[in-house]
Amino acid sequence: MLPEDGELLKEAVAAELFAPLELMTVLSNLKDSTRNVYLRMEQSEQTEDGIPLYQITLSDLHDLENRTVQLEQSILKYRHFMTLEDVYYFEYLIDSDYITVYKYVNERAMNQFEGPLKDLIRMEEKAHTDSNISEMEEHLQAFLCPFA
């Protein structure tokens, strides 16, 4: 660990009122290789023989970066899978029943609709006078909220 980061840890432990400490530092192993890490340390409510215990979380920044890339690729895969008419894409927040519909124009996402799912259904019903609103709503709800 970098010397100045070690001092920060010592000061945090010595302080009576300990607030969570977060920092990015470099850790070395026995083979003299180093890893950039995110470190978070906070005092636990538990003690052992009157000595306070600390919870320390270390996250390897390289691993976090790789995981972020994997998740971004996964999002792109599902974004492609969830296309409407091969032109429109959507994101749906189940908790708030909020949907955003957009399409890409020259690799830029252009917002087409944003709001509650029911508003989108009503808008589509007006555009297609021969549609059955309750059937459309059931299909969308079943597709978007299979576990609700």
Backbone hydrogen bonds, N-H to C=O, Kabsch-Sander energy under -0.5 kcal/mol:
donor,donor_aa,acceptor,acceptor_aa,energy
5,D,2,L,-0.6
6,G,2,L,-2.0
7,E,3,P,-1.9
8,L,4,E,-1.6
9,L,5,D,-2.1
10,K,6,G,-2.2
11,E,7,E,-2.6
12,A,8,L,-2.3
13,V,9,L,-2.2
14,A,10,K,-2.1
15,A,11,E,-1.4
18,F,16,E,-1.0
19,A,17,L,-0.7
21,L,41,M,-3.1
23,L,39,L,-2.4
25,T,37,V,-2.4
27,L,35,R,-2.7
29,N,33,S,-2.1
32,D,29,N,-1.8
35,R,27,L,-2.3
37,V,25,T,-2.9
38,Y,59,S,-2.7
39,L,23,L,-3.4
39,L,37,V,-0.5
40,R,57,T,-2.4
41,M,21,L,-2.7
42,E,55,Q,-2.2
44,S,53,L,-3.2
48,E,51,I,-2.5
51,I,48,E,-1.5
53,L,46,Q,-2.0
55,Q,42,E,-3.2
56,I,54,Y,-0.6
57,T,40,R,-3.0
59,S,38,Y,-2.3
61,L,36,N,-2.3
62,H,36,N,-0.6
64,L,60,D,-2.3
65,E,61,L,-2.3
66,N,62,H,-2.3
67,R,63,D,-2.5
68,T,64,L,-2.3
69,V,65,E,-2.1
70,Q,66,N,-2.2
71,L,67,R,-2.5
72,E,68,T,-2.5
73,Q,69,V,-2.3
74,S,70,Q,-2.1
75,I,71,L,-2.5
76,L,72,E,-2.1
77,K,73,Q,-2.0
78,Y,74,S,-2.5
79,R,75,I,-2.8
80,H,76,L,-2.0
81,F,77,K,-2.1
82,M,78,Y,-2.6
83,T,80,H,-1.1
84,L,88,Y,-3.5
85,E,83,T,-0.5
87,V,84,L,-1.7
88,Y,84,L,-2.4
89,Y,102,Y,-3.7
91,E,100,T,-2.0
93,L,98,Y,-2.8
94,I,92,Y,-0.8
97,D,93,L,-1.2
98,Y,93,L,-1.5
99,I,115,G,-3.1
100,T,91,E,-2.4
101,V,113,F,-2.8
102,Y,89,Y,-2.7
103,K,110,M,-2.1
104,Y,87,V,-0.7
105,V,108,R,-2.6
108,R,105,V,-1.3
110,M,103,K,-3.6
110,M,108,R,-0.5
111,N,109,A,-0.6
112,Q,101,V,-3.3
113,F,101,V,-2.0
115,G,99,I,-2.2
117,L,97,D,-1.5
119,D,116,P,-0.6
120,L,116,P,-1.4
121,I,117,L,-2.3
122,R,118,K,-2.5
123,M,119,D,-2.3
124,E,120,L,-2.5
125,E,121,I,-2.4
126,K,122,R,-2.1
127,A,123,M,-1.6
128,H,124,E,-1.7
129,T,127,A,-0.5
131,S,128,H,-2.0
133,I,131,S,-0.7
136,M,132,N,-2.5
137,E,133,I,-2.6
138,E,134,S,-2.2
139,H,135,E,-2.3
140,L,136,M,-2.5
141,Q,137,E,-2.8
142,A,138,E,-2.5
143,F,139,H,-2.2
144,L,140,L,-3.0
145,C,141,Q,-2.6
148,A,145,C,-1.0
